[in-house]
Amino acid sequence: MAGFDSFDDYLALPRVTDLVLSPDGARLVATVAALNDDGNKLISALWELDPSGVEPARRLTRSDKGETGPALGPDGSVLFVSGRDAEDDDPPALWQLPPVGEAQRVLSRPGGVAAVHVARESGAVLFASKALPGAVDPEADEKRRSARKEAKVGAVLYTSSPIRYWDHDLGPDEVRLQTVAAVHEDPDVVDLTPAPGRALDETSAAITPDGTTVITGWQVYDEPGFPRAKLVAIDVTTGGQRVLADQPDASFAEPAVSDDGRFVVCVREQDTTYDDPPKVSLWLVDLQTGDGRELAADPDVWPASPAFAPGRETIYFLADEHGHRPVFRLDLASGAVSRVTASGHYSNLQVAPDGSTLFALRDAVDCPPRPVRLDASATDGEATELPAPGTTDATGRVERVTATAADGATVEGWLALPDGASADAPAPLVLWIHGGPLGSWNGWSWRWNPWLMVAKGYAVLLPDPALSVGYGAAMIQRGWGQWGGAPFTDLMTMTDAVVDRPDIDETRTAAMGGSYGGYMANWVAGHTDRFRCIVTHASLWALDQFQGTTDVPGYWVKEWGLLGERPERYDEWSPHHALKSITTPMLVIHGDKDYRVPVSEALRLWWDLQRQGVESAYLYYPDEGHWILKPGNARVWYETVWAWLAQHVHSADWRQPELL
């Protein structure tokens, strides 16, 4: 099948990554990433799609720097962020593409422009930009940045934790929210948060239709290392703030405003106890009275990405469910929740202004994201695909598989199979363990793509063990605080069920995983020798070491406790304690810029395996983070994994990737 005949063809597939609808519903714009001519970088461009699905997609932008973050104004213009026509080290600026004419740069900031929102009635623009503390305007910010650069100073002084997130440092500059009343050349910019400190790190915001109020998360540090986000409203005229939602042990995110500007809905995540997982629901706030109430409180459904229907009687949201991520509809009057879509994994939900239609990106385990149109009134409805770049299907076939755990729980997952797998030609099996651990194999992954393994003749088991989302609170509870307990036995139960199939070769199996999946790969290595080899990527090895060095140490303390006060879970569930039991060959992979699982985990794991005499190899990326994103590095990742599997699963000679 085209796209998987070679890794080059796979890399060349266009990737639809974003989707936005204009306020009047007439324009639908997607962001599409594609490989550059040199074949070493993905560049994004904006494409216009026909909401009716009749006309072909039309490319709107083209540059060697790319364009991202589109937002559409009431006049039909497209705002976006780009570094086009700038020096290589210049930050992205805000650009405007009018309905007729060429794109023009609207404004730039020394700290760049990001997270653009447009008020759908007034056309006022909200954006985020970073500035150094104390800088009162862009000129002062630029002067401070130049002074640091000329002095070759990169040092940052912190007074609170956390200090980094995912793959980037937090600081020394601060995220600020800024607005312009109208988009034109050299507009007047209002800085709504001139001294935020670290309050706006990793938060999300929205703007009311009339452009008078901004709604945003605001980080609160009640206890060092344990930030939580309250929800605040900022008056655009005065800069004054008022608190909309502030609850101990709860964070608020993803605000969305009703079309009349009266209500805000957001996601609320509540921390519970050491023995119980968090609770996720929606929170509705009346902007006039300040009153708030909980919505979608079913503990078995974790809502995300809420969006109002016109008239504020209905809210749509997304939630994981049994290997899918459907669109749900919530009736505000009754509280009743119904499912709009039957299958698939949805994102980037957009509501048409007349309320009759929804637009979204839909993907699945065997299909990359595609723009689709949905009937907003449907129950378990089907999606209508819209013409867009990047159409492809996975080679092979996929089946839903289940098994029954020892405690009676049903464990579900997907099994991806090569077309030729049969009783006469059983396929070798790769057990691929998802990350999270609060995750699910319920959608397409460009990074962890099982179909590249299927194209090599492997069957790939994608199970959702205990701790997986989309199967109710009880499924998460089964693994809470005991990562190597029920999650491990669920994985072995699923593997047992699948290798009993006549089209699977039970004598040729391997296991692999990344992040939490890497933790579990390490746990598997220390607790069974059933697999011929193991691949462990960005993996946790020593929990006591990991907890204090990860970017968000407070997050894990909620489940494991503080090491000095409650060491039990660190002692019981850390994979490194089973080092002497490991005999399976292991390929260790890690990026040096990984802040979520620091590279120290891989360094210690590698040292321990070498000293223990375990056959092992270490694929190290000095320039990558938690995910391996650069095309050349991704190629080497897959080539090395394929070679490792071939050597141990097929007893082939080791073939070193040429670029290594």
C-alpha positions in Angstrom: 0.0 0.0 0.0 1.3 3.4 -0.9 2.8 5.2 2.2 4.2 2.0 3.8 6.2 0.5 1.0 9.2 2.3 2.4 10.0 4.6 5.3 10.6 7.4 2.7 7.1 7.0 1.5 5.8 7.0 5.1 7.6 10.3 5.8 6.3 11.9 2.7 2.7 11.5 3.7 1.1 14.9 4.4 -0.2 15.2 8.0 -3.3 17.2 8.9 -2.7 18.6 12.4 -5.2 21.4 13.0 -8.7 22.6 11.9 -10.6 25.9 12.5 -13.9 27.2 11.2 -14.7 30.9 10.6 -17.4 32.6 12.7 -19.9 32.6 9.9 -19.2 28.9 9.0 -18.1 29.8 5.4 -14.4 29.0 5.7 -12.7 25.9 7.0 -8.9 26.0 7.3 -6.6 23.1 8.1 -2.9 23.0 9.0 -1.0 20.4 7.0 2.6 19.4 7.6 4.6 17.9 4.8 8.3 16.9 4.3 10.5 19.6 2.8 12.4 19.2 -0.5 15.5 18.2 1.4 13.6 15.4 3.2 14.9 16.5 6.6 12.1 18.6 8.1 8.3 18.8 8.3 7.0 22.2 7.2 3.4 23.3 7.9 1.1 25.2 5.5 -2.5 26.3 5.6 -5.1 24.8 3.3 -8.7 25.9 2.8 -11.3 23.1 2.7 -14.8 23.2 1.3 -17.2 22.7 4.3 -19.7 21.1 1.9 -17.1 18.6 0.7 -17.7 19.4 -3.0 -14.6 21.4 -4.0 -11.0 20.1 -3.6 -8.7 21.5 -0.9 -6.8 24.7 -1.9 -3.4 25.7 -0.5 -3.3 29.1 1.1 0.3 29.6 2.2 3.7 28.6 1.2 7.1 29.4 2.8 10.2 27.6 3.9 9.5 28.5 7.6 5.9 27.3 7.5 2.6 28.6 9.0 0.8 27.3 12.1 -1.9 28.3 14.6 -4.6 29.6 12.3 -7.5 31.7 13.6 -10.3 33.1 11.5 -11.8 36.6 12.0 -15.4 37.7 11.3 -14.2 39.5 8.2 -13.1 36.2 6.7 -9.4 36.9 7.2 -7.0 34.2 8.4 -4.5 35.0 11.1 -1.6 32.7 11.6 1.9 32.5 13.2 5.0 32.2 11.1 8.7 32.9 11.0 8.6 33.6 7.2 10.7 36.5 5.9 12.7 36.6 9.1 16.2 35.6 10.2 16.7 32.0 11.3 16.8 32.9 15.0 13.9 35.4 14.9 10.8 34.3 16.8 7.4 33.7 15.0 5.3 36.8 14.2 1.6 37.3 13.7 0.4 37.4 10.1 -2.9 38.2 8.4 -4.1 36.7 5.1 -7.2 38.8 3.9 -10.0 37.2 1.9 -8.4 38.9 -1.2 -4.7 39.7 -1.4 -1.4 38.6 0.0 -0.5 37.8 3.6 1.0 40.7 5.6 2.9 40.6 8.9 0.8 42.4 11.5 3.1 42.4 14.5 6.1 40.8 16.1 7.4 40.5 19.6 11.0 39.7 20.8 9.5 36.7 22.6 7.4 35.6 19.6 3.7 35.2 19.2 1.6 32.1 20.0 -1.9 30.8 20.9 -3.9 33.2 18.7 -7.7 33.6 19.4 -10.1 36.0 17.6 -13.3 37.4 19.1 -15.9 36.1 16.7 -18.0 39.3 16.8 -15.6 42.2 17.4 -12.6 40.7 15.7 -10.4 41.6 18.6 -7.3 39.4 18.8 -5.9 37.6 21.9 -2.4 36.1 21.7 0.4 34.9 24.0 3.9 36.2 24.0 6.9 35.8 26.2 8.8 38.7 27.8 11.6 39.0 30.3 10.5 40.0 33.9 10.3 43.8 34.3 10.1 44.6 30.6 7.5 47.3 30.2 7.3 47.2 26.4 8.9 45.3 23.4 11.8 47.7 23.2 12.8 47.1 26.9 12.3 43.3 26.4 14.6 43.4 23.3 17.2 45.4 25.1 17.3 42.9 28.0 17.5 39.9 25.6 20.3 41.6 23.6 22.3 42.2 26.8 22.0 38.5 27.8 22.9 37.4 24.3 25.9 39.7 24.0 27.2 38.6 27.4 26.6 35.0 26.5 24.4 34.5 29.6 22.0 31.6 29.6 21.6 31.2 33.3 18.1 31.3 35.0 17.4 31.9 38.7 14.4 30.1 40.0 12.5 30.6 43.2 9.7 28.1 42.6 9.1 24.7 41.1 8.5 23.4 38.4 11.3 24.8 36.3 10.8 22.9 33.0 8.0 21.3 31.0 8.2 18.4 28.6 11.1 19.6 26.3 11.6 23.2 27.3 12.8 25.3 30.2 10.3 27.6 31.9 12.0 31.0 31.9 13.7 33.3 32.3 10.9 34.9 30.2 7.3 34.8 31.3 4.2 34.1 29.3 2.0 37.2 28.9 -1.5 37.6 27.4 -1.9 40.5 25.0 -4.7 41.9 22.9 -5.3 44.2 19.9 -8.8 45.6 19.3 -8.4 45.5 15.5 -5.9 43.9 13.1 -4.1 46.4 10.9 -0.5 47.4 10.4 1.2 48.4 13.6 -1.8 47.9 15.9 -2.0 49.1 19.5 -1.2 46.2 21.8 -2.6 45.9 25.3 -0.5 43.8 27.8 -3.2 42.3 30.1 -0.7 40.5 32.3 2.5 42.7 32.7 3.9 40.8 35.7 2.5 37.2 35.7 5.5 35.4 37.1 4.9 31.7 36.3 1.1 32.0 36.5 0.5 31.5 32.8 2.9 28.5 32.2 1.1 25.7 30.3 -2.4 27.3 30.6 -5.1 27.8 28.0 -7.3 30.9 27.3 -10.3 32.1 25.4 -11.9 35.5 24.6 -15.5 36.5 24.7 -17.3 37.2 21.3 -17.3 41.0 22.0 -13.6 41.0 22.8 -14.1 42.6 26.2 -13.1 39.7 28.5 -10.4 37.1 28.4 -10.8 33.8 30.3 -7.6 31.9 31.3 -6.1 29.4 33.6 -3.9 31.0 36.3 -1.3 28.9 38.1 -1.5 29.0 41.9 1.4 27.7 44.1 -0.2 26.8 47.4 2.6 24.3 48.1 6.1 24.3 46.5 6.2 22.1 43.5 2.4 21.5 43.3 0.9 24.1 41.0 -2.8 24.1 40.2 -4.7 26.4 37.8 -7.6 28.5 38.9 -9.8 30.1 36.3 -9.9 33.9 36.0 -11.6 36.6 33.9 -9.5 39.6 32.8 -11.2 42.8 31.8 -9.5 43.9 28.5 -10.1 47.6 29.2 -8.8 47.8 32.7 -6.7 44.6 33.1 -8.6 43.9 36.3 -9.0 40.2 37.3 -11.8 38.3 39.0 -11.7 34.7 40.0 -14.3 32.5 38.3 -13.3 29.1 39.8 -10.7 28.4 42.6 -10.9 25.2 44.5 -8.3 23.4 46.6 -6.9 20.3 44.9 -8.5 21.2 41.6 -7.3 22.6 38.3 -9.3 24.2 35.5 -8.4 24.1 31.8 -9.7 24.4 28.2 -12.1 27.3 28.7 -14.8 27.9 26.0 -17.3 30.8 25.9 -20.9 30.6 24.8 -21.9 32.5 21.6 -23.7 35.2 23.7 -20.7 35.6 26.0 -22.7 34.7 29.1 -21.2 31.4 30.1 -17.8 29.7 30.2 -17.4 25.9 30.3 -14.0 24.3 31.1 -12.5 21.0 32.2 -12.0 20.5 36.0 -9.6 17.9 37.3 -9.8 17.1 41.0 -7.1 15.4 43.0 -8.5 12.9 45.4 -6.5 10.7 47.7 -3.3 8.7 47.7 -5.4 5.6 47.0 -7.7 7.0 44.3 -7.2 8.5 40.8 -8.3 12.0 40.0 -11.8 12.9 38.9 -12.5 14.8 35.7 -15.7 16.7 34.8 -16.8 19.9 33.2 -17.4 23.1 35.1 -19.9 25.8 34.0 -19.6 29.4 35.1 -22.1 32.2 34.7 -20.0 35.3 33.8 -22.6 37.7 35.1 -23.3 36.1 38.5 -20.1 34.1 39.0 -22.1 31.0 39.9 -20.6 27.7 38.9 -21.8 24.1 38.8 -20.4 20.7 37.8 -21.4 19.0 34.5 -20.7 15.6 33.1 -19.8 14.2 36.5 -20.0 10.5 35.6 -16.7 9.1 37.0 -16.5 6.7 34.1 -16.4 9.5 31.5 -13.5 12.0 31.4 -14.6 14.9 29.3 -12.2 17.1 27.3 -12.3 19.9 24.7 -15.8 21.3 25.5 -17.5 23.5 22.9 -20.9 25.3 23.1 -23.6 24.9 20.5 -25.3 28.1 19.5 -28.0 29.1 22.0 -26.0 27.7 25.0 -28.4 24.8 25.5 -26.0 22.1 24.4 -22.3 21.5 25.0 -20.2 19.1 22.9 -17.1 17.4 24.3 -14.7 14.5 23.6 -14.0 11.5 25.8 -12.1 8.2 25.5 -14.3 5.1 25.2 -13.4 1.5 24.6 -10.6 2.1 22.1 -12.3 5.2 20.5 -12.7 8.9 21.3 -16.2 9.9 20.2 -17.9 13.2 20.2 -20.5 13.5 23.0 -23.5 15.9 23.4 -24.6 17.2 26.8 -28.0 18.7 27.2 -27.7 21.5 29.8 -31.3 21.4 31.0 -31.5 17.7 31.8 -27.8 16.8 32.1 -28.3 14.0 29.7 -25.2 12.8 27.7 -25.5 11.1 24.3 -22.9 10.0 21.8 -22.8 11.8 18.5 -20.3 9.5 16.8 -20.1 5.7 16.8 -16.4 5.1 16.3 -13.1 6.8 15.7 -10.8 9.2 17.6 -11.9 12.9 17.2 -10.0 16.2 17.9 -10.2 19.9 16.9 -14.0 20.0 17.3 -15.7 23.0 15.5 -19.4 23.9 15.8 -21.1 25.5 12.8 -22.9 28.8 13.7 -26.3 27.4 12.9 -25.7 24.4 15.2 -26.6 21.8 12.6 -23.1 20.7 11.7 -19.9 19.8 13.5 -16.4 19.7 11.9 -13.5 17.8 13.4 -10.4 15.8 12.6 -11.1 12.1 12.8 -8.5 9.3 13.0 -8.4 5.7 14.1 -5.8 3.1 15.0 -5.6 2.3 11.3 -6.2 5.8 9.7 -4.4 9.1 10.1 -6.4 12.3 11.0 -8.9 13.4 8.3 -11.2 16.4 8.3 -14.8 15.4 8.5 -18.3 16.8 8.7 -20.8 15.5 11.3 -24.5 15.8 11.8 -24.8 17.6 15.2 -28.1 16.0 16.0 -27.1 12.4 15.2 -26.7 9.6 17.7 -23.9 7.2 16.9 -23.6 8.9 13.5 -21.1 8.4 10.8 -18.6 11.0 9.6 -18.4 12.4 6.1 -14.8 12.9 5.0 -13.9 16.2 3.3 -11.3 16.5 0.5 -7.9 17.3 2.0 -4.2 16.3 1.5 -2.8 13.2 3.0 -5.4 10.5 2.3 -4.0 7.0 3.2 -5.0 3.7 4.7 -2.9 1.4 6.7 -1.6 -1.8 5.1 -2.8 -5.0 6.7 -5.9 -5.4 8.8 -6.9 -4.6 12.4 -9.2 -6.5 14.8 -10.6 -5.8 18.2 -9.4 -8.4 20.8 -10.4 -9.1 24.4 -9.3 -11.3 27.3 -10.6 -11.9 30.8 -8.2 -11.0 33.7 -7.9 -13.1 36.8 -10.1 -10.7 38.7 -12.8 -11.0 36.0 -12.2 -7.6 34.4 -12.4 -7.5 30.6 -9.2 -6.3 29.0 -9.5 -4.9 25.5 -7.1 -3.9 22.7 -6.4 -3.9 19.0 -4.4 -6.4 17.0 -2.8 -5.2 13.8 -2.0 -8.0 11.3 -0.2 -8.3 8.0 -2.4 -9.4 5.2 -0.6 -12.7 4.8 -0.9 -13.8 8.4 -2.7 -17.2 8.6 -2.5 -20.7 10.2 -0.2 -21.7 7.3 2.0 -18.6 7.7 1.6 -17.3 11.3 3.1 -13.9 12.0 5.6 -13.1 14.7 4.1 -10.9 17.5 5.2 -7.5 18.9 3.5 -6.5 22.1 3.5 -2.7 22.0 2.7 -1.1 25.4 1.2 2.4 25.4 2.4 5.4 27.5 0.6 7.5 30.0 0.0 5.5 32.0 -3.5 7.2 31.7 -3.6 6.5 28.0 -5.2 4.3 25.4 -4.5 2.8 22.0 -7.5 4.6 20.5 -6.1 6.6 17.6 -3.5 7.1 15.0 0.1 7.8 16.0 2.7 9.3 13.7 5.3 8.7 16.3 4.5 5.2 17.5 3.2 3.7 14.3 2.4 0.0 14.4 1.8 -0.2 10.7 5.5 0.2 10.0 6.0 -3.0 12.0 3.1 -4.7 10.1 4.7 -3.7 6.8 7.7 -5.8 8.0 5.5 -8.8 8.6 4.9 -8.5 12.3 1.5 -8.7 14.1 1.3 -5.9 16.7 -0.8 -6.2 19.8 -2.0 -2.9 21.2 -3.6 -3.6 24.5 -5.3 -1.3 27.0 -4.4 -2.8 30.4 -5.4 -1.5 33.9 -4.7 2.3 34.2 -6.0 2.8 30.6 -8.6 5.5 30.0 -12.0 4.9 28.3 -13.0 1.9 30.4 -14.4 3.5 33.5 -13.1 4.5 36.8 -12.7 0.9 38.0 -10.2 0.1 35.2 -8.0 3.0 36.3 -8.5 2.0 40.0 -7.2 -1.5 39.3 -3.7 -0.2 38.5 -3.6 3.0 40.7 -0.5 3.0 42.8 0.6 -0.4 41.7 2.0 0.1 38.2 3.6 -3.4 37.9 0.5 -5.2 39.3 -2.7 -5.5 37.4 -1.3 -3.6 34.3 1.4 -6.3 34.0 -0.9 -9.3 34.5 -3.4 -7.7 32.0 -0.7 -7.5 29.4 0.4 -11.1 29.9 -3.3 -12.2 29.8 -3.8 -10.4 26.5 -0.6 -11.8 25.1 -1.6 -15.3 26.2 -5.0 -14.9 24.4 -3.4 -13.6 21.2 -0.6 -16.2 20.9 -3.3 -18.9 21.1 -4.5 -17.8 17.7 -3.4 -19.9 14.7 -2.3 -16.9 12.7 0.3 -15.9 15.4 3.6 -17.6 16.0 3.9 -17.9 19.8 7.6 -18.9 19.5 8.6 -15.5 18.0 7.5 -12.7 20.2 9.0 -9.3 21.4 7.8 -6.5 23.7 8.3 -2.8 23.4 7.0 0.5 24.8 7.8 4.1 25.5 7.4 6.4 28.5 5.1 4.4 30.8 5.3 1.7 28.1 9.0 1.8 28.6 8.6 1.5 32.4 6.4 -1.6 31.7 8.9 -2.9 29.2 11.5 -2.8 32.0 9.1 -4.4 34.4 8.3 -7.2 31.9 12.1 -7.8 31.5 12.5 -8.4 35.2 9.4 -10.6 35.6 9.2 -12.9 32.6 11.6 -14.3 30.0 8.9 -15.2 27.5 9.9 -12.6 24.9 12.9 -12.9 22.6 13.8 -9.3 23.0 12.6 -6.0 24.4 12.8 -2.4 23.2 12.5 0.2 26.0 12.2 3.9 25.0 12.2 6.9 27.3 11.7 4.5 30.2 11.4 4.8 33.9 13.9 2.6 35.7 14.4 3.7 39.3 11.3 5.4 40.6 13.0 7.1 43.5 15.5 8.8 41.1 12.8 9.6 38.6 10.4 11.3 40.9 12.7 14.2 41.9 14.2 14.8 38.4 11.2 14.7 36.2 9.7 18.0 35.0 6.5 17.6 37.1 7.6 15.8 40.3 4.4 17.0 42.1 2.2 15.1 39.7 3.7 11.7 40.5 3.7 12.4 44.3 -0.1 12.5 44.2 -0.1 8.8 43.3 3.1 7.6 44.9 3.5 9.9 47.9 6.5 11.8 49.0 9.5 9.6 49.0 10.6 10.5 52.5 7.1 9.9 54.0 5.7 7.0 51.9 8.4 5.0 50.3 6.3 1.8 49.9 5.2 2.2 46.3 8.7 3.3 45.2 10.2 0.2 46.8 7.5 -2.2 45.5 7.0 -1.1 42.0 10.4 0.2 40.8 11.7 -2.0 37.9 15.4 -1.7 38.9 14.8 -4.0 41.9 14.4 -6.9 39.5 17.7 -6.3 37.6 19.2 -9.6 38.6 16.2 -11.4 37.0 16.7 -9.9 33.6 18.1 -12.2 30.9 16.2 -10.9 27.8 18.2 -8.8 25.3 17.2 -5.1 25.7 17.5 -2.1 23.3 17.5 1.1 25.4 16.5 4.3 23.6 16.5 7.9 25.0 16.7 11.5 24.1 18.9 13.9 26.0 16.4 16.7 25.9 13.7 14.6 27.5 12.4 16.4 30.6 9.5 14.2 31.3 11.7 11.1 31.8 15.2 12.5 32.2 18.0 10.7 30.4 19.5 9.8 33.8 17.0 6.9 33.8 18.5 5.5 30.6 22.0 6.0 31.7 21.4 4.1 34.9 19.5 1.4 33.1 22.3 1.0 30.6 25.0 0.9 33.2 23.0 -1.7 35.2 22.4 -3.9 32.2 26.0 -3.8 31.2 27.3 -4.6 34.6 24.8 -7.4 34.9 26.0 -8.9 31.6 22.6 -8.6 29.8 22.9 -8.4 26.1 21.9 -4.8 25.4 22.4 -1.7 23.2 21.8 2.0 23.8 20.5 4.3 21.0 21.1 7.8 22.3 19.8 11.1 20.8 21.6 14.2 22.0 19.1 16.5 20.1 15.7 14.9 20.9 13.3 14.9 23.8 10.6 12.5 24.9 9.6 11.8 21.3 11.9 11.4 18.4 10.6 14.0 16.0 13.2 14.9 13.4 12.7 12.9 10.2 16.3 11.7 10.0 16.3 10.6 13.7 12.9 8.9 13.3 14.3 7.0 10.4 17.2 5.7 12.5 14.8 4.9 15.3 12.8 2.5 13.2 15.8 1.1 11.4 17.5 0.3 14.7 14.3 -1.3 16.2 13.7 -3.3 13.0 17.3 -4.6 13.1 17.0 -5.5 16.8 13.8 -7.4 16.2 15.2 -9.1 13.1 18.3 -10.2 15.0 16.4 -11.7 18.0 12.9 -12.6 16.7 14.1 -14.0 13.3 17.7 -14.9 14.3 19.0 -12.8 11.5 22.5 -11.2 11.4 22.7 -7.8 13.0 22.5 -5.0 10.4 23.7 -1.7 11.7 21.7 1.2 10.2 23.9 3.1 7.7 23.6 6.5 9.4 24.8 5.0 12.6 
